[in-house]
Amino acid sequence: MSLLIIIYLAFISLGLPDALLGSSWTVMHLEFGVSIEFAGAIAMIISGGTILSSLYSSRIIRRFGTGKVVAVSVTMTAIALIGFSVSSAIWMLMLCAVPLGLGAGAVDAALNNFVALHYKPRHMNWLHCFWGVGASGGPLILGLIISRNGTWRNGYTIVGIIQFALVIVLFVTLPMWKRFTTEMSKEDHEDMAFISNRKAFKIKGVKLVLVTFLFYCSLEAGTGLWAASYLTTQRGVSPANAALWTSMYYGGITAGRFLSGIMAEKIKGETLIRGGLMMIFGGVVLLILPLPLILSMSGLLLIGLGCAPIYPSMIHLTPDRFGKGASQSIIGLSMAFAYIGSTFMPPLLGAVASVLSLKILPYALLIFAIGMIISSERLRKTIVLPQ
């Protein structure tokens, strides 16, 4: 149980830096003398590092073990955050973005696989719920510091110190991670024979998993980035109300994952995924149809609730679907495809919307939702889980 608490804390720490850049950039870009759009370049560096470390996570974890990889990766993110706080030139920020991305990707892949192998489905859902706590907590810490006459640099320093505190805990508790390896039977060790990314990619059904993750994160990130602008420009909603409903979308994801954790003990993961997909589809339809405004905006909350169980449930089903030996490589590939979707699709949507207007947003979300439904249902028929 104590190790599980540490894993939850590690996932909170994974979420803490995620929203800091967006929350602080309005001030940061003035200090560094760059355009506000330059945040995209830094975000791309972070995402590139995350994708790269996700792809190589299976080999690194196999060599050094989950505990050491998590501890070193959180150390990298802590150093990067302190680096942000003391940077005096834009190239320094870009340099610090590299370890921030590399550390985040390794932690994400390592912890997701470890929980999928060793803990019940409810913990996977609650793990991702705790990521939401961290992602919300980062901007909150920053806002509190600035409101007390602090600076964005103070905010990054505080979050970096929090990360270093976790680093100490992780290194002290390294023997606890080894217990799971030593307690496994010989049969378990044989079942966990290493499978490379290339071999994992060729396993029947894996491509469908990767496509589903790509569509899912494209929809989740695209909705989060453009929903408020869509409501404001296309439906005449005030900026304040649009921001409120966007926050309700994220609130739906966080609360939904807490509820999914409770339901996961009695409802199969595949059923939770199918239910989530139907809720997303219904929410997108509410956005498309010419309904009263309150119903259209409620579609955002429904999309958030639908998103909640999909990502964690798919991760937790990986060992059952493809075997323990393949799970780390497949989860690493899944993380990489997820980050590709969340990194490249929102700006692509923005580029298309700049030509055709944001009216396209609900229809783009509909395409993502239908794509997820098709790939997920094909996967159900391809991989039949034991009853």
C-alpha positions as YAML, in Angstrom:
chain: A
units: angstrom
residues:
- id: 1
  name: MET
  ca: [0.00, 0.00, 0.00]
- id: 2
  name: SER
  ca: [2.83, 2.42, 0.80]
- id: 3
  name: LEU
  ca: [4.33, 1.90, -2.69]
- id: 4
  name: LEU
  ca: [0.94, 2.64, -4.21]
- id: 5
  name: ILE
  ca: [0.87, 5.98, -2.36]
- id: 6
  name: ILE
  ca: [4.28, 6.80, -3.83]
- id: 7
  name: ILE
  ca: [3.00, 5.93, -7.32]
- id: 8
  name: TYR
  ca: [0.03, 8.28, -6.83]
- id: 9
  name: LEU
  ca: [2.39, 11.05, -5.70]
- id: 10
  name: ALA
  ca: [4.59, 10.41, -8.74]
- id: 11
  name: PHE
  ca: [1.60, 10.81, -11.05]
- id: 12
  name: ILE
  ca: [0.60, 14.06, -9.34]
- id: 13
  name: SER
  ca: [4.16, 15.26, -9.97]
- id: 14
  name: LEU
  ca: [3.81, 14.20, -13.62]
- id: 15
  name: GLY
  ca: [0.80, 16.48, -13.96]
- id: 16
  name: LEU
  ca: [2.23, 19.47, -12.07]
- id: 17
  name: PRO
  ca: [4.42, 20.89, -14.89]
- id: 18
  name: ASP
  ca: [1.98, 20.15, -17.72]
- id: 19
  name: ALA
  ca: [-0.09, 23.33, -17.50]
- id: 20
  name: LEU
  ca: [2.65, 25.63, -16.14]
- id: 21
  name: LEU
  ca: [3.90, 26.82, -19.52]
- id: 22
  name: GLY
  ca: [0.46, 27.82, -20.76]
- id: 23
  name: SER
  ca: [-0.36, 29.55, -17.47]
- id: 24
  name: SER
  ca: [2.88, 31.54, -17.27]
- id: 25
  name: TRP
  ca: [3.69, 32.24, -20.92]
- id: 26
  name: THR
  ca: [1.69, 35.48, -21.14]
- id: 27
  name: VAL
  ca: [4.31, 36.98, -18.80]
- id: 28
  name: MET
  ca: [7.31, 34.89, -19.81]
- id: 29
  name: HIS
  ca: [7.30, 35.78, -23.52]
- id: 30
  name: LEU
  ca: [7.53, 39.50, -22.73]
- id: 31
  name: GLU
  ca: [10.55, 38.95, -20.51]
- id: 32
  name: PHE
  ca: [12.35, 36.90, -23.16]
- id: 33
  name: GLY
  ca: [11.37, 39.19, -26.04]
- id: 34
  name: VAL
  ca: [9.66, 36.55, -28.19]
- id: 35
  name: SER
  ca: [6.18, 36.31, -29.69]
- id: 36
  name: ILE
  ca: [3.36, 34.68, -27.78]
- id: 37
  name: GLU
  ca: [3.22, 32.03, -30.52]
- id: 38
  name: PHE
  ca: [6.75, 30.92, -29.60]
- id: 39
  name: ALA
  ca: [5.26, 28.83, -26.80]
- id: 40
  name: GLY
  ca: [4.38, 26.33, -29.51]
- id: 41
  name: ALA
  ca: [8.07, 25.78, -30.26]
- id: 42
  name: ILE
  ca: [8.89, 25.05, -26.61]
- id: 43
  name: ALA
  ca: [5.85, 22.80, -26.29]
- id: 44
  name: MET
  ca: [6.98, 20.89, -29.40]
- id: 45
  name: ILE
  ca: [10.43, 20.31, -27.89]
- id: 46
  name: ILE
  ca: [8.85, 18.98, -24.69]
- id: 47
  name: SER
  ca: [6.50, 16.73, -26.68]
- id: 48
  name: GLY
  ca: [9.33, 15.51, -28.90]
- id: 49
  name: GLY
  ca: [11.29, 14.42, -25.83]
- id: 50
  name: THR
  ca: [8.21, 12.74, -24.41]
- id: 51
  name: ILE
  ca: [7.55, 10.79, -27.61]
- id: 52
  name: LEU
  ca: [11.20, 9.73, -27.86]
- id: 53
  name: SER
  ca: [11.46, 8.50, -24.26]
- id: 54
  name: SER
  ca: [8.13, 6.66, -24.60]
- id: 55
  name: LEU
  ca: [9.44, 4.76, -27.61]
- id: 56
  name: TYR
  ca: [12.64, 3.72, -25.82]
- id: 57
  name: SER
  ca: [11.02, 3.17, -22.41]
- id: 58
  name: SER
  ca: [10.75, -0.62, -22.69]
- id: 59
  name: ARG
  ca: [14.50, -1.12, -23.23]
- id: 60
  name: ILE
  ca: [15.48, 1.38, -20.54]
- id: 61
  name: ILE
  ca: [13.08, -0.08, -17.96]
- id: 62
  name: ARG
  ca: [14.16, -3.63, -18.76]
- id: 63
  name: ARG
  ca: [17.80, -2.67, -18.12]
- id: 64
  name: PHE
  ca: [17.46, -0.49, -15.03]
- id: 65
  name: GLY
  ca: [14.07, -1.40, -13.51]
- id: 66
  name: THR
  ca: [10.94, 0.67, -13.00]
- id: 67
  name: GLY
  ca: [11.97, 2.23, -9.68]
- id: 68
  name: LYS
  ca: [15.29, 3.61, -10.93]
- id: 69
  name: VAL
  ca: [13.79, 4.87, -14.18]
- id: 70
  name: VAL
  ca: [11.02, 6.71, -12.33]
- id: 71
  name: ALA
  ca: [13.46, 8.20, -9.80]
- id: 72
  name: VAL
  ca: [15.94, 9.40, -12.44]
- id: 73
  name: SER
  ca: [13.15, 10.68, -14.70]
- id: 74
  name: VAL
  ca: [11.56, 12.75, -11.92]
- id: 75
  name: THR
  ca: [15.06, 14.08, -11.17]
- id: 76
  name: MET
  ca: [15.30, 15.20, -14.80]
- id: 77
  name: THR
  ca: [11.97, 17.03, -14.61]
- id: 78
  name: ALA
  ca: [12.97, 18.69, -11.32]
- id: 79
  name: ILE
  ca: [16.27, 19.92, -12.80]
- id: 80
  name: ALA
  ca: [14.43, 21.16, -15.89]
- id: 81
  name: LEU
  ca: [11.92, 23.14, -13.82]
- id: 82
  name: ILE
  ca: [14.66, 24.80, -11.76]
- id: 83
  name: GLY
  ca: [16.41, 25.47, -15.07]
- id: 84
  name: PHE
  ca: [13.29, 27.26, -16.34]
- id: 85
  name: SER
  ca: [13.25, 29.42, -13.21]
- id: 86
  name: VAL
  ca: [16.84, 30.65, -13.67]
- id: 87
  name: SER
  ca: [16.91, 30.92, -17.47]
- id: 88
  name: SER
  ca: [18.02, 34.31, -18.78]
- id: 89
  name: ALA
  ca: [17.71, 33.62, -22.52]
- id: 90
  name: ILE
  ca: [15.22, 31.81, -24.73]
- id: 91
  name: TRP
  ca: [17.80, 29.21, -25.80]
- id: 92
  name: MET
  ca: [18.13, 28.20, -22.15]
- id: 93
  name: LEU
  ca: [14.39, 27.57, -21.93]
- id: 94
  name: MET
  ca: [14.56, 25.47, -25.08]
- id: 95
  name: LEU
  ca: [17.49, 23.50, -23.64]
- id: 96
  name: CYS
  ca: [15.62, 22.84, -20.37]
- id: 97
  name: ALA
  ca: [12.57, 21.69, -22.32]
- id: 98
  name: VAL
  ca: [14.52, 18.61, -23.48]
- id: 99
  name: PRO
  ca: [14.95, 16.87, -20.08]
- id: 100
  name: LEU
  ca: [11.44, 17.97, -19.10]
- id: 101
  name: GLY
  ca: [9.98, 16.01, -22.03]
- id: 102
  name: LEU
  ca: [12.32, 13.04, -21.73]
- id: 103
  name: GLY
  ca: [11.58, 12.66, -18.02]
- id: 104
  name: ALA
  ca: [7.81, 12.97, -18.41]
- id: 105
  name: GLY
  ca: [7.59, 10.31, -21.14]
- id: 106
  name: ALA
  ca: [9.64, 7.76, -19.21]
- id: 107
  name: VAL
  ca: [7.62, 8.26, -15.99]
- id: 108
  name: ASP
  ca: [4.34, 7.97, -17.88]
- id: 109
  name: ALA
  ca: [5.23, 4.73, -19.67]
- id: 110
  name: ALA
  ca: [6.91, 3.14, -16.64]
- id: 111
  name: LEU
  ca: [4.15, 3.83, -14.12]
- id: 112
  name: ASN
  ca: [1.30, 2.94, -16.47]
- id: 113
  name: ASN
  ca: [2.80, -0.48, -17.19]
- id: 114
  name: PHE
  ca: [3.71, -1.13, -13.55]
- id: 115
  name: VAL
  ca: [0.16, -0.40, -12.37]
- id: 116
  name: ALA
  ca: [-1.35, -2.41, -15.25]
- id: 117
  name: LEU
  ca: [0.72, -5.43, -14.20]
- id: 118
  name: HIS
  ca: [0.44, -5.25, -10.42]
- id: 119
  name: TYR
  ca: [-2.75, -3.40, -9.39]
- id: 120
  name: LYS
  ca: [-6.48, -3.59, -9.95]
- id: 121
  name: PRO
  ca: [-8.31, -1.51, -12.60]
- id: 122
  name: ARG
  ca: [-9.62, 1.02, -10.06]
- id: 123
  name: HIS
  ca: [-6.08, 2.15, -9.28]
- id: 124
  name: MET
  ca: [-5.35, 2.82, -12.96]
- id: 125
  name: ASN
  ca: [-8.40, 5.08, -13.19]
- id: 126
  name: TRP
  ca: [-7.54, 6.85, -9.95]
- id: 127
  name: LEU
  ca: [-3.92, 7.18, -11.07]
- id: 128
  name: HIS
  ca: [-5.03, 9.25, -14.06]
- id: 129
  name: CYS
  ca: [-7.46, 11.13, -11.84]
- id: 130
  name: PHE
  ca: [-4.46, 12.13, -9.71]
- id: 131
  name: TRP
  ca: [-2.68, 13.34, -12.83]
- id: 132
  name: GLY
  ca: [-5.61, 15.75, -13.20]
- id: 133
  name: VAL
  ca: [-5.03, 16.89, -9.62]
- id: 134
  name: GLY
  ca: [-1.41, 17.66, -10.50]
- id: 135
  name: ALA
  ca: [-2.30, 19.39, -13.78]
- id: 136
  name: SER
  ca: [-4.78, 21.60, -11.91]
- id: 137
  name: GLY
  ca: [-2.40, 22.18, -9.02]
- id: 138
  name: GLY
  ca: [0.45, 23.59, -11.13]
- id: 139
  name: PRO
  ca: [-1.43, 26.70, -12.34]
- id: 140
  name: LEU
  ca: [-3.01, 27.06, -8.88]
- id: 141
  name: ILE
  ca: [0.43, 27.22, -7.24]
- id: 142
  name: LEU
  ca: [1.59, 29.70, -9.88]
- id: 143
  name: GLY
  ca: [-1.50, 31.87, -9.43]
- id: 144
  name: LEU
  ca: [-1.16, 31.96, -5.64]
- id: 145
  name: ILE
  ca: [2.49, 32.98, -5.87]
- id: 146
  name: ILE
  ca: [1.84, 35.74, -8.42]
- id: 147
  name: SER
  ca: [-1.12, 37.02, -6.39]
- id: 148
  name: ARG
  ca: [1.29, 37.49, -3.47]
- id: 149
  name: ASN
  ca: [3.65, 39.64, -5.56]
- id: 150
  name: GLY
  ca: [5.79, 36.73, -6.65]
- id: 151
  name: THR
  ca: [6.93, 35.98, -10.19]
- id: 152
  name: TRP
  ca: [6.55, 33.12, -12.63]
- id: 153
  name: ARG
  ca: [10.14, 32.17, -11.73]
- id: 154
  name: ASN
  ca: [9.09, 31.66, -8.11]
- id: 155
  name: GLY
  ca: [6.30, 29.38, -9.32]
- id: 156
  name: TYR
  ca: [8.67, 27.18, -11.30]
- id: 157
  name: THR
  ca: [11.07, 27.09, -8.34]
- id: 158
  name: ILE
  ca: [8.36, 25.91, -5.94]
- id: 159
  name: VAL
  ca: [7.17, 23.17, -8.32]
- id: 160
  name: GLY
  ca: [10.79, 22.15, -8.89]
- id: 161
  name: ILE
  ca: [11.36, 21.89, -5.13]
- id: 162
  name: ILE
  ca: [8.24, 19.72, -4.82]
- id: 163
  name: GLN
  ca: [9.67, 17.45, -7.51]
- id: 164
  name: PHE
  ca: [13.03, 17.22, -5.71]
- id: 165
  name: ALA
  ca: [11.23, 16.26, -2.50]
- id: 166
  name: LEU
  ca: [9.61, 13.39, -4.40]
- id: 167
  name: VAL
  ca: [13.00, 12.43, -5.84]
- id: 168
  name: ILE
  ca: [14.33, 11.88, -2.30]
- id: 169
  name: VAL
  ca: [11.35, 9.67, -1.47]
- id: 170
  name: LEU
  ca: [11.77, 7.69, -4.69]
- id: 171
  name: PHE
  ca: [15.45, 6.95, -4.13]
- id: 172
  name: VAL
  ca: [14.87, 6.00, -0.47]
- id: 173
  name: THR
  ca: [12.10, 3.58, -1.46]
- id: 174
  name: LEU
  ca: [13.89, 1.88, -4.38]
- id: 175
  name: PRO
  ca: [13.99, -1.50, -2.52]
- id: 176
  name: MET
  ca: [10.17, -1.53, -2.46]
- id: 177
  name: TRP
  ca: [10.03, -1.63, -6.27]
- id: 178
  name: LYS
  ca: [12.35, -4.64, -6.35]
- id: 179
  name: ARG
  ca: [9.96, -6.62, -4.15]
- id: 180
  name: PHE
  ca: [7.56, -7.05, -7.05]
- id: 181
  name: THR
  ca: [10.33, -8.56, -9.18]
- id: 182
  name: THR
  ca: [11.66, -10.95, -6.54]
- id: 183
  name: GLU
  ca: [8.18, -12.17, -5.57]
- id: 184
  name: MET
  ca: [7.25, -13.15, -9.12]
- id: 185
  name: SER
  ca: [7.25, -16.86, -9.84]
- id: 186
  name: LYS
  ca: [9.48, -18.47, -12.47]
- id: 187
  name: GLU
  ca: [6.46, -18.77, -14.74]
- id: 188
  name: ASP
  ca: [5.82, -15.04, -14.45]
- id: 189
  name: HIS
  ca: [9.42, -14.27, -15.41]
- id: 190
  name: GLU
  ca: [9.13, -16.49, -18.47]
- id: 191
  name: ASP
  ca: [5.87, -14.77, -19.41]
- id: 192
  name: MET
  ca: [7.64, -11.41, -19.20]
- id: 193
  name: ALA
  ca: [10.38, -12.24, -21.72]
- id: 194
  name: PHE
  ca: [11.33, -8.99, -23.46]
- id: 195
  name: ILE
  ca: [9.60, -8.07, -26.73]
- id: 196
  name: SER
  ca: [11.01, -5.20, -28.79]
- id: 197
  name: ASN
  ca: [8.96, -2.34, -30.22]
- id: 198
  name: ARG
  ca: [9.34, -3.78, -33.71]
- id: 199
  name: LYS
  ca: [8.00, -7.18, -32.65]
- id: 200
  name: ALA
  ca: [5.28, -5.58, -30.54]
- id: 201
  name: PHE
  ca: [4.14, -3.47, -33.48]
- id: 202
  name: LYS
  ca: [3.56, -6.64, -35.53]
- id: 203
  name: ILE
  ca: [1.38, -8.35, -32.90]
- id: 204
  name: LYS
  ca: [-2.19, -8.80, -34.04]
- id: 205
  name: GLY
  ca: [-4.40, -5.98, -32.76]
- id: 206
  name: VAL
  ca: [-1.61, -3.61, -31.66]
- id: 207
  name: LYS
  ca: [-2.06, -1.26, -34.64]
- id: 208
  name: LEU
  ca: [-5.74, -0.90, -33.70]
- id: 209
  name: VAL
  ca: [-4.71, 0.05, -30.15]
- id: 210
  name: LEU
  ca: [-2.31, 2.70, -31.45]
- id: 211
  name: VAL
  ca: [-4.92, 4.16, -33.81]
- id: 212
  name: THR
  ca: [-7.42, 4.33, -30.95]
- id: 213
  name: PHE
  ca: [-4.92, 6.21, -28.75]
- id: 214
  name: LEU
  ca: [-4.13, 8.59, -31.61]
- id: 215
  name: PHE
  ca: [-7.82, 9.40, -32.17]
- id: 216
  name: TYR
  ca: [-8.52, 9.63, -28.44]
- id: 217
  name: CYS
  ca: [-5.78, 12.14, -27.63]
- id: 218
  name: SER
  ca: [-6.55, 14.14, -30.78]
- id: 219
  name: LEU
  ca: [-10.12, 14.49, -29.54]
- id: 220
  name: GLU
  ca: [-9.24, 15.16, -25.90]
- id: 221
  name: ALA
  ca: [-6.57, 17.78, -26.65]
- id: 222
  name: GLY
  ca: [-8.49, 19.32, -29.56]
- id: 223
  name: THR
  ca: [-11.57, 19.79, -27.41]
- id: 224
  name: GLY
  ca: [-9.57, 21.27, -24.56]
- id: 225
  name: LEU
  ca: [-7.75, 23.78, -26.77]
- id: 226
  name: TRP
  ca: [-10.54, 24.96, -29.07]
- id: 227
  name: ALA
  ca: [-13.86, 24.44, -27.23]
- id: 228
  name: ALA
  ca: [-13.89, 27.88, -25.58]
- id: 229
  name: SER
  ca: [-13.01, 29.63, -28.85]
- id: 230
  name: TYR
  ca: [-15.74, 27.66, -30.65]
- id: 231
  name: LEU
  ca: [-18.39, 28.61, -28.10]
- id: 232
  name: THR
  ca: [-17.33, 32.27, -28.20]
- id: 233
  name: THR
  ca: [-17.01, 32.74, -31.97]
- id: 234
  name: GLN
  ca: [-19.68, 30.38, -33.26]
- id: 235
  name: ARG
  ca: [-22.32, 30.27, -30.52]
- id: 236
  name: GLY
  ca: [-22.03, 33.79, -29.04]
- id: 237
  name: VAL
  ca: [-21.07, 32.61, -25.54]
- id: 238
  name: SER
  ca: [-19.22, 35.15, -23.40]
- id: 239
  name: PRO
  ca: [-15.51, 34.39, -22.84]
- id: 240
  name: ALA
  ca: [-16.12, 33.91, -19.10]
- id: 241
  name: ASN
  ca: [-18.89, 31.33, -19.66]
- id: 242
  name: ALA
  ca: [-16.90, 29.62, -22.40]
- id: 243
  name: ALA
  ca: [-13.95, 29.25, -20.02]
- id: 244
  name: LEU
  ca: [-16.30, 27.92, -17.33]
- id: 245
  name: TRP
  ca: [-17.68, 25.22, -19.61]
- id: 246
  name: THR
  ca: [-14.19, 24.26, -20.76]
- id: 247
  name: SER
  ca: [-13.20, 23.83, -17.12]
- id: 248
  name: MET
  ca: [-16.31, 21.67, -16.67]
- id: 249
  name: TYR
  ca: [-15.05, 19.53, -19.55]
- id: 250
  name: TYR
  ca: [-11.79, 18.90, -17.69]
- id: 251
  name: GLY
  ca: [-13.72, 18.50, -14.46]
- id: 252
  name: GLY
  ca: [-15.78, 15.82, -16.18]
- id: 253
  name: ILE
  ca: [-12.62, 13.90, -17.08]
- id: 254
  name: THR
  ca: [-11.21, 14.11, -13.55]
- id: 255
  name: ALA
  ca: [-14.47, 13.28, -11.75]
- id: 256
  name: GLY
  ca: [-15.29, 10.62, -14.33]
- id: 257
  name: ARG
  ca: [-12.02, 8.83, -13.65]
- id: 258
  name: PHE
  ca: [-12.73, 8.78, -9.95]
- id: 259
  name: LEU
  ca: [-16.16, 7.26, -10.63]
- id: 260
  name: SER
  ca: [-14.70, 4.85, -13.19]
- id: 261
  name: GLY
  ca: [-12.30, 3.60, -10.53]
- id: 262
  name: ILE
  ca: [-15.28, 2.73, -8.34]
- id: 263
  name: MET
  ca: [-17.16, 1.04, -11.19]
- id: 264
  name: ALA
  ca: [-14.09, -0.83, -12.48]
- id: 265
  name: GLU
  ca: [-14.46, -3.47, -9.76]
- id: 266
  name: LYS
  ca: [-17.87, -4.54, -11.10]
- id: 267
  name: ILE
  ca: [-17.80, -3.49, -14.76]
- id: 268
  name: LYS
  ca: [-15.32, -4.87, -17.30]
- id: 269
  name: GLY
  ca: [-12.79, -2.49, -18.83]
- id: 270
  name: GLU
  ca: [-14.08, -3.11, -22.35]
- id: 271
  name: THR
  ca: [-17.59, -2.19, -21.22]
- id: 272
  name: LEU
  ca: [-16.34, 1.03, -19.63]
- id: 273
  name: ILE
  ca: [-14.54, 1.90, -22.87]
- id: 274
  name: ARG
  ca: [-17.64, 1.24, -24.97]
- id: 275
  name: GLY
  ca: [-19.80, 3.30, -22.58]
- id: 276
  name: GLY
  ca: [-17.29, 6.15, -22.70]
- id: 277
  name: LEU
  ca: [-17.27, 6.13, -26.51]
- id: 278
  name: MET
  ca: [-21.04, 6.32, -26.65]
- id: 279
  name: MET
  ca: [-21.04, 9.28, -24.25]
- id: 280
  name: ILE
  ca: [-18.42, 11.07, -26.37]
- id: 281
  name: PHE
  ca: [-20.48, 10.46, -29.49]
- id: 282
  name: GLY
  ca: [-23.60, 11.80, -27.77]
- id: 283
  name: GLY
  ca: [-21.74, 14.87, -26.53]
- id: 284
  name: VAL
  ca: [-20.40, 15.66, -30.01]
- id: 285
  name: VAL
  ca: [-23.89, 15.29, -31.50]
- id: 286
  name: LEU
  ca: [-25.18, 17.82, -28.94]
- id: 287
  name: LEU
  ca: [-22.53, 20.27, -30.17]
- id: 288
  name: ILE
  ca: [-23.49, 19.75, -33.80]
- id: 289
  name: LEU
  ca: [-27.29, 19.92, -33.61]
- id: 290
  name: PRO
  ca: [-29.03, 23.34, -33.54]
- id: 291
  name: LEU
  ca: [-30.22, 22.88, -29.96]
- id: 292
  name: PRO
  ca: [-30.67, 25.41, -27.13]
- id: 293
  name: LEU
  ca: [-27.31, 26.72, -25.98]
- id: 294
  name: ILE
  ca: [-27.41, 25.01, -22.59]
- id: 295
  name: LEU
  ca: [-27.73, 21.60, -24.28]
- id: 296
  name: SER
  ca: [-24.88, 22.33, -26.68]
- id: 297
  name: MET
  ca: [-22.60, 23.40, -23.84]
- id: 298
  name: SER
  ca: [-23.66, 20.34, -21.83]
- id: 299
  name: GLY
  ca: [-22.19, 18.33, -24.69]
- id: 300
  name: LEU
  ca: [-18.75, 19.38, -23.45]
- id: 301
  name: LEU
  ca: [-19.40, 17.93, -20.01]
- id: 302
  name: LEU
  ca: [-20.67, 14.71, -21.60]
- id: 303
  name: ILE
  ca: [-17.54, 14.47, -23.78]
- id: 304
  name: GLY
  ca: [-15.37, 14.91, -20.67]
- id: 305
  name: LEU
  ca: [-17.24, 12.19, -18.77]
- id: 306
  name: GLY
  ca: [-16.96, 9.91, -21.80]
- id: 307
  name: CYS
  ca: [-13.22, 10.48, -22.10]
- id: 308
  name: ALA
  ca: [-12.66, 9.53, -18.46]
- id: 309
  name: PRO
  ca: [-12.49, 5.71, -18.60]
- id: 310
  name: ILE
  ca: [-11.03, 5.22, -22.08]
- id: 311
  name: TYR
  ca: [-7.32, 5.99, -21.63]
- id: 312
  name: PRO
  ca: [-6.79, 4.25, -18.26]
- id: 313
  name: SER
  ca: [-8.94, 1.24, -19.19]
- id: 314
  name: MET
  ca: [-7.08, 0.67, -22.45]
- id: 315
  name: ILE
  ca: [-3.75, 0.84, -20.62]
- id: 316
  name: HIS
  ca: [-4.88, -1.61, -17.93]
- id: 317
  name: LEU
  ca: [-6.18, -4.10, -20.51]
- id: 318
  name: THR
  ca: [-2.82, -4.24, -22.33]
- id: 319
  name: PRO
  ca: [-1.26, -7.14, -20.35]
- id: 320
  name: ASP
  ca: [-4.47, -9.18, -20.62]
- id: 321
  name: ARG
  ca: [-4.80, -8.52, -24.34]
- id: 322
  name: PHE
  ca: [-1.19, -9.05, -25.40]
- id: 323
  name: GLY
  ca: [0.68, -10.70, -22.49]
- id: 324
  name: LYS
  ca: [2.92, -9.34, -19.76]
- id: 325
  name: GLY
  ca: [6.07, -9.61, -21.83]
- id: 326
  name: ALA
  ca: [4.73, -7.36, -24.56]
- id: 327
  name: SER
  ca: [2.92, -4.89, -22.31]
- id: 328
  name: GLN
  ca: [5.79, -2.47, -21.63]
- id: 329
  name: SER
  ca: [6.68, -2.11, -25.31]
- id: 330
  name: ILE
  ca: [3.03, -1.75, -26.33]
- id: 331
  name: ILE
  ca: [2.33, 0.79, -23.59]
- id: 332
  name: GLY
  ca: [5.44, 2.73, -24.64]
- id: 333
  name: LEU
  ca: [4.21, 2.74, -28.24]
- id: 334
  name: SER
  ca: [0.74, 3.73, -27.03]
- id: 335
  name: MET
  ca: [2.14, 6.69, -25.07]
- id: 336
  name: ALA
  ca: [4.09, 7.80, -28.15]
- id: 337
  name: PHE
  ca: [1.00, 7.69, -30.41]
- id: 338
  name: ALA
  ca: [-1.05, 9.41, -27.72]
- id: 339
  name: TYR
  ca: [1.45, 12.27, -27.54]
- id: 340
  name: ILE
  ca: [1.59, 12.50, -31.33]
- id: 341
  name: GLY
  ca: [-2.18, 13.03, -31.35]
- id: 342
  name: SER
  ca: [-2.19, 15.57, -28.52]
- id: 343
  name: THR
  ca: [0.82, 17.45, -29.96]
- id: 344
  name: PHE
  ca: [0.07, 17.73, -33.66]
- id: 345
  name: MET
  ca: [-3.72, 17.52, -34.04]
- id: 346
  name: PRO
  ca: [-4.76, 20.67, -32.08]
- id: 347
  name: PRO
  ca: [-2.50, 23.01, -34.12]
- id: 348
  name: LEU
  ca: [-3.59, 21.24, -37.31]
- id: 349
  name: LEU
  ca: [-7.22, 21.87, -36.36]
- id: 350
  name: GLY
  ca: [-6.31, 25.50, -35.75]
- id: 351
  name: ALA
  ca: [-4.67, 25.78, -39.17]
- id: 352
  name: VAL
  ca: [-7.73, 24.31, -40.90]
- id: 353
  name: ALA
  ca: [-10.06, 26.51, -38.82]
- id: 354
  name: SER
  ca: [-8.11, 29.61, -39.87]
- id: 355
  name: VAL
  ca: [-9.23, 28.85, -43.43]
- id: 356
  name: LEU
  ca: [-12.70, 27.37, -42.89]
- id: 357
  name: SER
  ca: [-13.62, 28.86, -39.44]
- id: 358
  name: LEU
  ca: [-14.12, 27.06, -36.13]
- id: 359
  name: LYS
  ca: [-17.46, 25.69, -37.34]
- id: 360
  name: ILE
  ca: [-15.46, 22.62, -38.30]
- id: 361
  name: LEU
  ca: [-14.61, 21.74, -34.69]
- id: 362
  name: PRO
  ca: [-17.64, 19.54, -33.84]
- id: 363
  name: TYR
  ca: [-17.32, 17.74, -37.18]
- id: 364
  name: ALA
  ca: [-13.62, 17.08, -36.60]
- id: 365
  name: LEU
  ca: [-14.47, 15.72, -33.14]
- id: 366
  name: LEU
  ca: [-17.14, 13.54, -34.77]
- id: 367
  name: ILE
  ca: [-14.53, 12.07, -37.13]
- id: 368
  name: PHE
  ca: [-12.24, 11.31, -34.16]
- id: 369
  name: ALA
  ca: [-15.12, 9.75, -32.21]
- id: 370
  name: ILE
  ca: [-16.21, 7.54, -35.13]
- id: 371
  name: GLY
  ca: [-12.58, 6.56, -35.72]
- id: 372
  name: MET
  ca: [-12.26, 5.49, -32.08]
- id: 373
  name: ILE
  ca: [-15.49, 3.53, -32.18]
- id: 374
  name: ILE
  ca: [-14.48, 1.65, -35.35]
- id: 375
  name: SER
  ca: [-10.94, 0.82, -34.18]
- id: 376
  name: SER
  ca: [-12.11, -0.11, -30.67]
- id: 377
  name: GLU
  ca: [-14.87, -2.42, -31.92]
- id: 378
  name: ARG
  ca: [-12.53, -4.08, -34.41]
- id: 379
  name: LEU
  ca: [-10.10, -4.63, -31.54]
- id: 380
  name: ARG
  ca: [-12.82, -6.29, -29.46]
- id: 381
  name: LYS
  ca: [-13.41, -8.75, -32.29]
- id: 382
  name: THR
  ca: [-9.70, -9.30, -32.91]
- id: 383
  name: ILE
  ca: [-8.69, -9.87, -29.26]
- id: 384
  name: VAL
  ca: [-11.24, -11.92, -27.31]
- id: 385
  name: LEU
  ca: [-10.44, -11.69, -23.61]
- id: 386
  name: PRO
  ca: [-11.03, -14.70, -21.32]
- id: 387
  name: GLN
  ca: [-14.26, -14.53, -19.33]
...
